[in-house]
Amino acid sequence: MLDNPEYAYYHYYRYYKRQVTPKVDVRIVIAATISVISILQYMHRHVRFNEAIEYAMQQPKFKNQAMKIAHDEGLLVKGKKSKGKKSKEERKEEEARILREVVENSIDIRGGYSKPSVRDILWIQLLMSPYYLVLYLAWAVRWVWRFWILKQEYGNEEKEYLTRKAIGVTELYWEAIDDLTRKDYMVRELWLPENFKEFKEEQEEEMRVKMAENNKHKMWRRYMKKGGPGQMTFPED
């Protein structure tokens, strides 16, 4: 160190060796990540759709309708023996399979439990994003021209869009709402600010009444009246 002081720290820091990690293309990492998300997304939609079908199969209303359709189409015939020798369990499984197919083809499932489609996965959405962007810009220009400049009246489609925007729900959620509720929203003209304000006040009042009748909420209010989390207690001597 005394003879070569300039090399002292050089040799000291050579104790730590540099290790070069293999370089990975960022594009490959991004593509793999999107692929994994797309697969999980499709599997999740498939599981939710199966849950909806299983729920419908357990309901007598849908099951009886499926049974009627199967008999009308000749898929199930009362009193007719099936070809070949089949056990009772095999006949039950075949009947369940036929009824499930009828339910899948006849029932209208919307929203988050709808039938999975390749168009809904992330990869397809990203690839179609330029097309969707062009459609959105064309829709926006059309909206400005018709309703801002020409001052035309809203149609049913535009009223539904404004209603969804006012109550803050997505298109999938809107489709999942029952017809009576959607009709009530449209009749009340919630796209108008004054009507939506009245609707919101009614919803808040209903929620307040429900919370007041809830036992857990009553316990929480009593707890807060006594001091809440900031209360101090002292043990008695």
C-alpha positions in Angstrom: 0.0 0.0 0.0 2.9 2.3 0.8 4.7 1.5 -2.4 1.6 1.7 -4.6 -1.0 3.8 -2.9 -3.0 4.5 -6.1 -3.8 0.7 -6.4 -4.9 0.2 -2.8 -8.6 1.1 -3.3 -8.5 -0.5 -6.7 -7.6 -3.9 -5.3 -10.0 -3.3 -2.4 -13.1 -2.8 -4.6 -12.1 -5.8 -6.9 -13.3 -7.9 -4.0 -16.8 -7.4 -5.4 -17.2 -9.1 -8.8 -19.5 -7.9 -11.4 -22.0 -10.4 -12.8 -23.7 -9.7 -16.1 -27.3 -10.9 -16.2 -28.5 -12.1 -19.6 -30.4 -9.5 -21.5 -34.1 -10.1 -22.0 -36.1 -8.4 -24.7 -38.7 -6.1 -23.1 -41.1 -6.9 -26.0 -41.0 -10.6 -25.2 -41.8 -9.8 -21.5 -44.7 -7.5 -22.4 -46.1 -10.0 -24.9 -45.9 -12.8 -22.4 -47.6 -10.7 -19.7 -50.4 -9.8 -22.0 -50.8 -13.4 -23.0 -51.0 -14.6 -19.4 -53.6 -11.9 -18.6 -55.6 -12.8 -21.7 -55.7 -16.5 -20.7 -56.7 -15.7 -17.1 -59.3 -13.3 -18.3 -60.9 -15.8 -20.6 -60.8 -18.5 -18.0 -62.4 -16.2 -15.4 -65.2 -15.3 -17.9 -65.7 -19.0 -18.6 -66.0 -19.9 -14.9 -68.5 -17.1 -14.3 -70.6 -18.2 -17.3 -70.7 -21.8 -16.0 -71.8 -20.5 -12.6 -74.7 -18.6 -14.3 -75.7 -21.8 -16.2 -75.5 -23.9 -13.1 -77.6 -21.4 -11.2 -80.2 -21.3 -14.0 -80.3 -25.2 -14.1 -81.2 -25.1 -10.4 -84.2 -22.8 -10.9 -87.5 -24.6 -11.7 -88.5 -21.9 -14.1 -85.6 -22.2 -16.4 -85.3 -26.0 -16.1 -89.0 -26.4 -17.0 -88.6 -24.1 -20.0 -85.5 -26.1 -21.2 -87.4 -29.3 -20.7 -90.3 -28.1 -22.8 -87.9 -26.9 -25.6 -86.1 -30.2 -25.6 -89.3 -32.1 -25.9 -90.6 -29.8 -28.7 -87.4 -30.2 -30.7 -87.4 -34.0 -30.2 -84.2 -34.0 -28.1 -86.1 -35.7 -25.3 -89.1 -37.9 -26.0 -91.3 -39.1 -23.2 -91.8 -42.8 -23.0 -89.3 -43.6 -25.8 -86.6 -46.0 -25.0 -83.1 -44.9 -26.1 -81.2 -47.0 -28.6 -78.8 -49.4 -27.0 -78.6 -50.4 -23.4 -77.9 -47.5 -21.1 -77.8 -47.5 -17.4 -80.0 -45.1 -15.4 -77.0 -42.9 -14.5 -76.0 -42.6 -18.2 -79.5 -41.6 -19.2 -79.6 -39.0 -16.4 -76.2 -37.6 -17.5 -77.4 -37.4 -21.2 -80.6 -35.7 -20.1 -78.6 -33.2 -18.0 -76.2 -32.5 -20.9 -79.1 -31.9 -23.3 -80.9 -29.6 -20.9 -77.6 -27.7 -20.3 -77.1 -27.2 -24.0 -80.7 -25.9 -24.4 -80.2 -23.5 -21.5 -77.0 -22.2 -23.0 -78.6 -21.6 -26.3 -81.9 -20.1 -25.1 -81.1 -18.1 -22.0 -80.0 -14.5 -22.4 -77.2 -13.9 -20.0 -75.8 -10.4 -20.0 -73.2 -8.4 -18.0 -70.3 -10.0 -16.3 -71.8 -13.5 -16.5 -72.2 -13.5 -20.3 -70.8 -16.1 -22.6 -67.0 -15.7 -22.9 -65.8 -14.4 -26.3 -62.4 -14.1 -27.8 -63.2 -10.5 -28.7 -63.3 -9.5 -25.0 -59.7 -10.6 -24.1 -56.9 -8.1 -23.7 -54.9 -9.1 -26.8 -57.9 -8.6 -29.1 -58.9 -5.4 -27.4 -55.4 -4.0 -27.9 -55.2 -5.1 -31.5 -58.7 -3.5 -32.1 -58.0 -0.3 -30.2 -57.2 1.8 -33.3 -60.5 0.7 -34.8 -62.4 1.5 -31.6 -60.6 4.9 -31.4 -61.8 5.7 -34.9 -65.4 4.7 -34.1 -65.3 6.8 -30.9 -64.0 9.9 -32.7 -66.7 9.5 -35.4 -69.3 9.1 -32.7 -68.1 12.2 -30.8 -68.2 14.3 -34.0 -71.7 13.0 -34.8 -72.8 13.8 -31.2 -71.4 17.4 -31.3 -72.9 18.0 -34.7 -76.4 16.7 -34.0 -77.0 17.7 -30.4 -74.7 20.7 -29.8 -74.9 22.5 -33.1 -78.2 21.4 -34.6 -79.9 21.1 -31.2 -81.7 17.9 -32.2 -83.7 15.9 -29.6 -82.2 12.8 -28.1 -83.2 9.3 -29.4 -83.7 6.2 -27.2 -80.1 5.2 -27.7 -78.8 8.6 -26.7 -81.1 8.7 -23.7 -79.8 5.3 -22.5 -76.2 6.5 -22.9 -76.9 9.7 -20.9 -78.8 7.6 -18.2 -75.9 5.2 -17.9 -73.5 8.1 -17.6 -75.6 9.8 -15.0 -76.0 6.8 -12.6 -72.3 5.8 -13.3 -72.6 2.3 -14.6 -70.9 0.5 -17.5 -72.7 -0.9 -20.5 -72.3 -4.4 -19.3 -73.9 -3.5 -15.9 -76.7 -1.7 -17.8 -77.4 -4.8 -19.8 -77.5 -6.9 -16.7 -80.2 -4.7 -15.1 -83.7 -6.1 -15.4 -86.1 -4.6 -17.9 -88.4 -3.1 -15.3 -85.7 -1.2 -13.6 -84.2 0.1 -16.9 -87.7 1.2 -18.0 -88.2 3.0 -14.7 -84.9 4.8 -15.2 -85.9 5.9 -18.7 -89.4 7.0 -17.6 -87.9 9.2 -14.9 -85.6 10.9 -17.4 -82.5 10.7 -15.3 -80.4 12.3 -17.9 -81.9 15.6 -16.8 -79.9 17.1 -13.9 -83.0 18.0 -11.8 -84.5 14.5 -12.2 -81.2 12.8 -11.3 -80.8 15.0 -8.2 -84.2 14.0 -7.0 -83.4 10.3 -7.7 -80.1 10.5 -5.9 -81.8 12.0 -2.8 -84.4 9.2 -2.8 -81.6 6.6 -3.0 -79.7 8.3 -0.1 -82.9 8.3 2.0 -83.6 4.6 1.3 -80.0 3.8 2.2 -80.3 5.9 5.4 -83.5 4.0 6.4 -81.9 0.6 5.7 -78.8 1.6 7.8 -81.0 2.8 10.6 -82.8 -0.6 10.7 -79.6 -2.6 10.5 -78.5 -4.0 13.9 -74.8 -3.7 13.3 -75.2 -0.1 12.3 -77.2 0.6 15.5 -74.3 -0.9 17.5 -71.8 1.2 15.7 -73.8 4.4 16.3 -74.0 3.6 20.0 -70.3 2.9 20.1 -69.6 6.3 18.4 -71.9 8.1 20.8 -69.9 6.8 23.7 -66.7 8.2 22.3 -65.7 5.9 19.4 -62.1 4.8 19.0 -60.9 7.8 21.0 -62.6 6.9 24.2 -60.4 6.1 27.3 -61.3 3.7 30.0 -59.6 3.2 33.4 -59.6 0.0 35.4 -61.4 0.3 38.7 -59.2 -0.2 41.8 
